[in-house]
């Protein structure tokens, strides 16, 4: 999640929820300006459900699956009041959503599939959610492997699971204490796996960082994960750095500073040039970017400062190389 520039996010971070402070569909559809996510049926619960909280989007490389986390609770009052007002139970239910009287425990990961006409089908529960908050997930291997953040009620851990041939999910596997450090005050969040599953990037505020939250990475060799290494400058800074995204198909790296998406020319998984702030017209505070493998469509979450809410949006890359005006997925 992300709430980076909002102040009252320490509890959410401790639970591993990614309510974005600032911060995705592909085919052009029938909305204004060619929005790709208009619902195929007015009866289905939209991705951006009114009154609930949809956050932390991730688009599959082929643009056919859009993942996001959802809760019936609206956190906007909590955001606007800097934590003085509780979240409000006001959103629609979704099939399979686990309910909780604690707003910070009620988050499940959902996935919407692309319809042949380019709209999004009804989002369905991914089926690997636990009894507490699940957030910040992404797929590799065409959706056969998933990595995400799963809460236990007292702590949150980065976990992975593989899909069985029958479509069910195997057990959530903890990559180990080197990655999941549960020392007092330490958190881990927003995991990102390389396409081959051999490198894991994630966010943590563990010691030996540059300041606040930093991006760290670990490599897998013969089934064991190495001790995490700080990604270093210029990705990490004295500010909070978070929500890393990298693809071998993309010429850039992306991540979040408070209130903005940063990007730089890619040299593998490091920068070959100076980072710059990414501008997306129509969204002042974007976060949690992910991009289709063709490099043409970016999905992200956008914080609306006037309301304190989040909207999942997308942008099309222009011939000039800039990103087009942000549009709602539905």
FIMILUM-524804 format. One record per residue (C-alpha): residue in three letters; x, y, z. Coordinates in steps of 0.25 Angstrom, whole numbers, padded with zeros to 4 digits, always signed. Layout:
<sites>
ALAXYZ/...
</sites>
This chain:
<sites>
UNK+0000+0000+0000/UNK+0005+0014+0001/UNK-0001+0026+0008/UNK+0013+0032+0008/UNK+0011+0047+0009/UNK-0001+0046+0018/UNK+0004+0045+0032/UNK-0005+0035+0040/UNK+0000+0023+0033/UNK+0009+0016+0043/UNK-0002+0006+0048/UNK-0005+0002+0033/UNK+0010+0001+0030/UNK+0011-0008+0043/UNK+0000-0017+0037/UNK+0006-0017+0024/UNK-0006-0010+0017/UNK-0002-0002+0005/UNK-0013+0009+0005/UNK-0006+0018-0005/UNK-0003+0032-0002/UNK-0003+0036-0016/UNK-0004+0022-0023/UNK-0016+0001-0054/UNK-0025-0008-0071/UNK-0020-0008-0085/UNK-0029-0009-0097/UNK-0036+0004-0101/UNK-0051+0003-0098/UNK-0063+0012-0099/UNK-0061+0022-0087/UNK-0057+0037-0090/UNK-0044+0037-0096/UNK-0043+0022-0099/UNK-0044+0018-0084/UNK-0041+0003-0084/UNK-0049-0001-0072/UNK-0063+0002-0073/UNK-0071-0009-0067/UNK-0077-0020-0076/UNK-0089-0020-0067/UNK-0095-0009-0059/UNK-0099-0020-0048/UNK-0085-0024-0045/UNK-0077-0017-0034/UNK-0067-0008-0041/UNK-0052-0008-0038/UNK-0053+0006-0032/UNK-0065+0003-0023/UNK-0072+0015-0017/UNK-0071+0015-0002/UNK-0060+0004-0001/UNK-0045+0004-0003/UNK-0038-0001-0015/UNK-0023+0000-0015/UNK-0010-0005-0019/UNK-0012-0009-0034/UNK-0003-0019-0042/UNK-0005-0021-0057/UNK+0000-0035-0063/UNK+0010-0033-0073/UNK+0000-0037-0084/UNK-0010-0027-0079/UNK-0021-0038-0077/UNK-0021-0038-0061/UNK-0023-0027-0052/UNK-0020-0029-0037/UNK-0024-0020-0026/UNK-0027-0021-0011/UNK-0041-0017-0006/UNK-0048-0014+0007/UNK-0062-0010+0010/UNK-0057+0001+0019/UNK-0054+0015+0014/UNK-0041+0020+0019/UNK-0043+0034+0014/UNK-0049+0040+0027/UNK-0037+0034+0034/UNK-0027+0040+0024/UNK-0034+0054+0024/UNK-0034+0055+0039/UNK-0020+0050+0041/UNK-0025+0038+0048/UNK-0035+0045+0057/UNK-0047+0039+0050/UNK-0048+0024+0048/UNK-0050+0017+0035/UNK-0065+0016+0031/UNK-0072+0003+0027/UNK-0079+0008+0015/UNK-0074+0000+0003/UNK-0081-0012-0005/UNK-0078-0026-0002/UNK-0070-0035-0011/UNK-0071-0050-0012/UNK-0061-0057-0004/UNK-0057-0044+0004/UNK-0054-0048+0019/UNK-0061-0038+0028/UNK-0055-0032+0041/UNK-0059-0022+0051/UNK-0045-0017+0051/UNK-0044-0008+0038/UNK-0029-0011+0037/UNK-0031-0026+0036/UNK-0041-0026+0025/UNK-0033-0026+0012/UNK-0033-0037+0002/UNK-0026-0038-0012/UNK-0036-0038-0024/UNK-0033-0040-0039/UNK-0041-0035-0051/UNK-0039-0042-0064/UNK-0040-0035-0078/UNK-0052-0038-0086/UNK-0051-0040-0101/UNK-0057-0026-0103/UNK-0046-0020-0094/UNK-0055-0017-0082/UNK-0052-0024-0069/UNK-0060-0036-0063/UNK-0065-0036-0049/UNK-0053-0036-0040/UNK-0052-0049-0032/UNK-0045-0053-0019/UNK-0031-0058-0022/UNK-0033-0070-0013/UNK-0020-0069-0005/UNK-0025-0059+0005/UNK-0023-0061+0020/UNK-0031-0057+0032/UNK-0025-0043+0033/UNK-0020-0033+0023/UNK-0014-0037+0010/UNK-0008-0027+0001/UNK+0002-0022-0009/UNK+0002-0034-0018/UNK+0008-0038-0032/UNK+0009-0050-0041/UNK+0019-0056-0050/UNK+0019-0068-0059/UNK+0006-0064-0065/UNK-0001-0064-0052/UNK+0004-0077-0047/UNK+0013-0071-0036/UNK+0008-0060-0027/UNK+0016-0052-0016/UNK+0009-0042-0006/UNK+0009-0037+0008/UNK+0000-0045+0018/UNK-0003-0041+0032/UNK-0004-0051+0044/UNK-0012-0041+0053/UNK+0001-0037+0060/UNK+0011-0036+0049/UNK+0012-0036+0033/UNK+0021-0045+0025/UNK+0025-0045+0010/UNK+0020-0059+0005/UNK+0019-0066-0008/UNK+0010-0077-0013/UNK+0009-0086-0026/UNK-0004-0089-0033/UNK-0008-0104-0034/UNK-0012-0110-0047/UNK-0026-0110-0043/UNK-0026-0095-0041/UNK-0025-0095-0025/UNK-0013-0089-0018/UNK-0003-0096-0010/UNK+0001-0092+0004/UNK+0007-0078+0006/UNK+0022-0080+0007/UNK+0031-0070+0016/UNK+0044-0068+0009/UNK+0051-0067+0022/UNK+0055-0058+0034/UNK+0065-0051+0026/UNK+0054-0044+0018/UNK+0043-0044+0028/UNK+0050-0037+0040/UNK+0040-0036+0051/UNK+0049-0028+0061/UNK+0042-0017+0068/UNK+0038-0006+0059/UNK+0043-0013+0046/UNK+0034-0015+0035/UNK+0034-0021+0021/UNK+0025-0017+0010/UNK+0022-0017-0005/UNK+0029-0029-0011/UNK+0033-0030-0025/UNK+0038-0042-0032/UNK+0047-0043-0045/UNK+0040-0050-0056/UNK+0049-0062-0054/UNK+0046-0062-0039/UNK+0061-0061-0035/UNK+0061-0047-0030/UNK+0052-0041-0019/UNK+0051-0026-0017/UNK+0043-0021-0005/UNK+0042-0009+0004/UNK+0047-0009+0018/UNK+0051+0001+0029/UNK+0062-0009+0035/UNK+0075-0003+0040/UNK+0087+0001+0031/UNK+0077+0008+0021/UNK+0078+0022+0016/UNK+0067+0027+0024/UNK+0052+0023+0027/UNK+0048+0012+0017/UNK+0057+0007+0006/UNK+0057-0003-0005/UNK+0065-0016-0002/UNK+0067-0028-0011/UNK+0070-0043-0009/UNK+0074-0053-0019/UNK+0070-0068-0019/UNK+0080-0079-0022/UNK+0077-0094-0021/UNK+0064-0090-0013/UNK+0070-0081-0002/UNK+0069-0066-0002/UNK+0082-0058+0001/UNK+0083-0047+0012/UNK+0076-0035+0007/UNK+0084-0024+0001/UNK+0081-0009+0001/UNK+0078-0004-0014/UNK+0086+0008-0011/UNK+0086+0022-0017/UNK+0081+0028-0026/UNK+0068+0019-0024/UNK+0069+0020-0008/UNK+0070+0034-0002/UNK+0068+0040+0012/UNK+0053+0041+0009/UNK+0044+0028+0009/UNK+0046+0020-0004/UNK+0036+0010-0007/UNK+0028+0002-0017/UNK+0039-0003-0027/UNK+0035-0007-0041/UNK+0045-0013-0051/UNK+0043-0022-0064/UNK+0053-0026-0073/UNK+0044-0022-0084/UNK+0044-0007-0079/UNK+0055+0003-0082/UNK+0053+0009-0068/UNK+0052+0006-0053/UNK+0040+0012-0045/UNK+0038+0014-0030/UNK+0031+0024-0020/UNK+0037+0035-0012/UNK+0026+0042-0003/UNK+0016+0048-0012/UNK+0022+0044-0026/UNK+0027+0033-0035/UNK+0041+0033-0038/UNK+0048+0027-0051/UNK+0061+0026-0057/UNK+0068+0019-0069/UNK+0070+0004-0066/UNK+0083-0003-0066/UNK+0078-0016-0062/UNK+0072-0014-0048/UNK+0080-0001-0045/UNK+0080+0013-0051/UNK+0088+0017-0062/UNK+0084+0032-0061/UNK+0079+0042-0051/UNK+0065+0039-0046/UNK+0054+0048-0050/UNK+0039+0051-0045/UNK+0029+0044-0054/UNK+0018+0053-0058/UNK+0004+0047-0061/UNK-0006+0058-0065/UNK-0019+0057-0058/UNK-0013+0051-0045/UNK-0005+0059-0035/UNK-0001+0048-0026/UNK+0001+0035-0033/UNK+0007+0022-0027/UNK+0009+0007-0029/UNK+0012+0007-0044/UNK+0013-0005-0052/UNK+0014-0006-0067/UNK+0010-0016-0078/UNK+0021-0023-0085/UNK+0019-0015-0098/UNK+0022-0003-0090/UNK+0010+0004-0094/UNK+0000+0004-0082/UNK+0003+0008-0068/UNK-0006+0005-0057/UNK-0005+0012-0043/UNK-0013+0017-0031/UNK-0016+0032-0030/UNK-0019+0039-0017/UNK-0029+0050-0018/UNK-0025+0060-0008/UNK-0039+0067-0008/UNK-0046+0054-0003/UNK-0035+0046+0003/UNK-0039+0035-0006/UNK-0031+0026-0016/UNK-0035+0023-0030/UNK-0029+0012-0039/UNK-0025+0018-0052/UNK-0017+0016-0064/UNK-0009+0024-0075/UNK-0005+0021-0089/UNK+0009+0024-0094/UNK+0009+0035-0104/UNK+0018+0035-0117/UNK+0026+0046-0111/UNK+0030+0037-0099/UNK+0022+0044-0089/UNK+0010+0038-0082/UNK-0004+0042-0086/UNK-0015+0047-0077/UNK-0019+0038-0066/UNK-0033+0031-0067/UNK-0041+0022-0058/UNK-0041+0007-0060/UNK-0056+0008-0059/
</sites>
